[in-house]
Amino acid sequence: MVDHTDIRTYVVNLRRRADRRRRMERILPEQLRAFFTSDWDGPFDGLSLTKEDIAEFGYRLFPWKIASDNPWWDRPLKFGEVGCSLAHLACWEDAEATGAEPYVLVLEDDAVIGEDFLARLSEGLKRLETAEIPSDLIYLGRVPLRPDTPSSVDGFVSPGYSHCTYGYLLTRSGLKHVLDARLGDAVVPVDEFLPALYTNHERLDVRTRFPRRLDALTFEPPLVAQLAKDLAGSDTEESPFVDEEAPTWSAPRNS
């Protein structure tokens, strides 16, 4: 039986977003002791991050902008996207260095969970273990952009190309795979990085740099949703492009 002691929990959060931290501390099940990235030093905040910071920490950026009809690809990276990816990477590295739990849960600080979250999560993981289905990455919520395929386990599907990383699990095998892919050597948005590892990414350059290596599943229906952007704002989107000067920024309303 899977219980809370099998799950190591992280919350991606910025120091200046204490409001979001308080909300997450309020809604997380008390059994889950969460580690917050806002307690760590790192190049995570897109509003203060510079190219010099990225280099000083030893990271390199993937040449992201290409001519494309996709508006997410036909522009440079944003500092917020870089910081978000590096915060997720820091969670994975910490889990590998200091944890031994079979599951690593990563939530972003705009995640929305229900009161029965932990029970539904544990019950679903038990079904997967009983079925002995290989899984490295398990989405708890996401935005599907390509069709999913059925799974042999009730309550799960195999995800197509998807965006958003506000709630997912990595197994120990998945943790090894994402670290072996060395995101820090060619930083891309984590929204694009994870699906590149379980599906054939539509960008050849991304697919070549990050070939498939994960078995992925997703809860269906989802266990986790995301706060609406008009309520919470977006610390990722409301940040400057890496190749441009920082624009005037207005703080999002507190959630």
C-alpha positions, 0 to 999 in steps of 0.5 A, a space after each residue: 500500500 502506498 502512503 505518504 511516507 513513500 512520497 517526497 514532496 517539493 513546491 516550486 515557489 519564489 521568495 517574493 511570493 510568500 502569499 503563494 507559499 502560505 496558500 500551499 502550506 494551508 492546502 497541502 495535506 499535513 502528512 506531506 512534509 514539503 520542501 519549498 524552493 524559496 528556501 534555497 539559493 538559486 537562479 530561480 526568479 525571472 525578474 532578477 535573473 541575468 544571463 551572467 547569473 545563469 553562466 555563473 551557476 554553470 548553466 547553458 541555454 538551448 537556442 530556443 527561438 526558431 521561425 515557427 507558426 507556434 508563438 511559443 517557439 517564435 520568440 526567445 526564452 523568457 527569464 521566468 521560463 529559465 528560472 522555473 526550469 532550474 527550480 524544477 531541476 533543483 528539486 530533482 537534484 535534491 531528491 536524488 542527493 538526499 531522498 530515498 522515497 520511491 515517488 517524488 511529487 513536484 507541485 508549483 505554487 499555483 496548484 489546486 488540490 482537493 481535500 481527498 487529494 492524498 487518498 486519491 493519489 495513494 489509491 491510484 499509485 496502488 493500482 499502478 503497482 498492482 498492475 505492474 505497469 512501468 512508469 517514470 513520469 505521472 502527470 497529476 494535471 496538465 494541458 493536453 495538446 495532442 491526443 492521449 492513448 488508452 492505458 490498461 489501468 483504470 483512471 490513467 491514460 498515456 499522455 500525448 504532447 502536453 504543457 504545464 508542470 503544476 503537478 506531477 510525480 517522478 518515480 526513482 527510475 524517472 528521476 534518474 532519466 530526467 537527470 541523465 538528460 542534463 537539462 542544465 546543459 541546454 535549458 528549455 522550458 520544463 513544459 517542453 522538456 518533460 514531454 520531449 522525454 516521453 513523446 517524439 517532440 515536434 521540433 527536430 532540434 529539441 527531439 535530437 537534444 532530448 530523445 525519448 527515455 520516459 514511460 509516462 502516464 497521467 491521472 484521468 480525471 486529473 488530481 490537480 488543477 491550476 489557479 486561473 491566471 487572472 487570479 494568480 498572475 504568472 511569474 513565468 510569463 510576466 518576465 523579460 525575454 533573455 535577449 531583451 531589456 526587462 520591461 516594467 512589471 506589475 505585481 500580480 494580485 495575491 491569490 
